[in-house]
């Protein structure tokens, strides 16, 4: 590592030292063993699962919901070490199909001017990132636990139940008959004593959703099921969990709306379409939530026959690959991504044919869809059970899902979908001017 500059010039890297790397026999031998990436020109789709898109003429969908979230990390007190907060904003955008008639292909959209679209429900959250601790807590870890628990417990306008109550309903499968519900949930690590412990639904306080640890007797919170406390470093901060917080809350908002529909009017599942920004999966510390989500998807699909939900990716390895092979797909063609294809062309490595790709995090199967208008999307479709080699018949309501993805294309960005583009525009927090304004706001409020 070079010396940094202060009073004297910065130390520059050597201009000749690369020759020692190039001449090293160990380096040469290693490079000869690394398998080269398969070029798009060498890819053949003939051996893989291709199906034809058939537009659903009698489209059952009457309304749409899109879920998205964004966050911005703000350094409130610069210095070494700095003090920082993280501001989040989440949204659920709901509108009817009639609201979008004629808007699919307009090049620019200003949500504030779209009177026909219903106002988005926004949820705001602030978490300590570095060197901030709540007055009632002893560390960043416990400050974040307490803040998230309070965020989920806030009663929302028009909701009979809080999102914290929905989290209990979700984790312990309380939508099932009583004899099929889970009596406990295993926490891999107590936030206090780090021992493996059981969170028992019968012992959860009915209003605080907490219980004492059976080992250290310190307070366990229901929010601990997300395991975020395991990845927080009280000295270095909580920067590593902010992305996981975002994706987890986005999907738990979705779960909350599913519960509202189940409790009030389950027939709505036959006419409402859910969009999620990103793949259908839980990642990092929250990955254990994918199993409850698989169970919920299975329950809704089996009992009410429909769950119109897709995850749409805007970036990443799968999106880049879809761009590379788009010329190999005909308009109106769908490529189902099985284990062999993913491990051969997208994720380097030997295909695992004992378990489906991402079986510990996803609750949906991936596919690449080229619409008749030649827009290309990476779509995740919910399934009750992941498959090593999915088929069209294993993906419920596939043609209905693809029909609504195709119909809601917009030209704001490459291969954009209108609900996702609108939701992102309404909740995202920009570097400029949002970050600067939030910094000044936090400096005036935080002490």
RAGIHU-V258822 format. One line per field, one symbol per residue. ss: DSSP state (2 for helix, 1 for strand, 0 for the rest). phi: phi as a letter, one per 30 degrees, with the letter a starting at -180 (. if undefined). burial: I if it has 24 or more other ideal C-beta (glycine too) atoms within 12 Angstrom, else O. A space follows every 10 residues. Layout:
# RAGIHU-V258822
ss: ???
phi: ???
burial: ???
This chain:
# RAGIHU-V258822
ss: 0000000000 0000000222 2200222222 2220000002 2200000001 1100000000 0011111111 1111111000 0011111111 1111112222 0000000000 2220000000 1111111111 0000000002 2222222222 2220000000 0022222222 2000000222 0001111000 0000001111 2220000001 1100000011 1222220222 2010001022 2222222222 2222222222 2222022222 0111111000 1002220022 2222222222 2222000111 1110002222 2222222200 0011110022 2222220000 0000000000 0101111111 0000011111 1100000000 0222000222 2222222011 0000011222 2222222000 2222222222 2222200
phi: .dddcbdcdd ddddcbdddd dddddddddd ddcdddddde dcdbcdccdc bcdbdddcdd dcbbbbcaab bbdbddbdkb ddcbbbccbb bbcbadeddc eicecddbbc edccdddddd dcccbbbdcb hbbddcccad edddeddddd dddddceicd bddddddded dchddceedc dddabdddad dcciddbccc ddcdddcchb adddcciddc ceddddiddd cccdcdjced cdddedddde dddeedddde dddcaedded bccccbdjdd acbhdceddd dededdeddd dddcibbdbb cbccajdddd ddddceddcd eicbcdccee ddddcccekd dcccbdehdc bcbaccacbc dedidbbccc cdbdadbdbd beddcdhedd ddeddddcdb cdbdhdceed ddddddcdcd dbcedddddd ddddcdb
burial: OOOOOOOOOO OOOOOOOOOO OOOOOOOOOO OOOOOOOOOO OOIOIOOIII IOIOOOOOII IOIIIIIIII IIIIIIOOOO OOIIIIIIII IIIIIOIOII OOIIOOOOIO IOOIOOIIOI IIIOIIIIII IIIOOOOOII IIIIIIIIII IIIOOIOOIO IIIIIIIIII IIIIIOOOOO OIOOIOIOII IIOOOOIIII IOOIOOOOII IOIOOOOOII IIIIIIIIII IIOOOOIIIO IIIIIIIIII IIIIIIIIII IIOOOOOIIO IIIIIIIIII IIIIIIIIII IIIIIIIIII IOOIOIIIII IIIIOOOIIO IIIOIIOIIO OIIIIIIIII IIOIIIOOOO OOOOOIIIIO IIIIIIIIII IOOOIIIIII IIIIIIIIOI OIOIIIIIII IIIIIIIIII OIOOIIIIII IIIIIIIIIO OOOOIOOIIO OIOOOIO
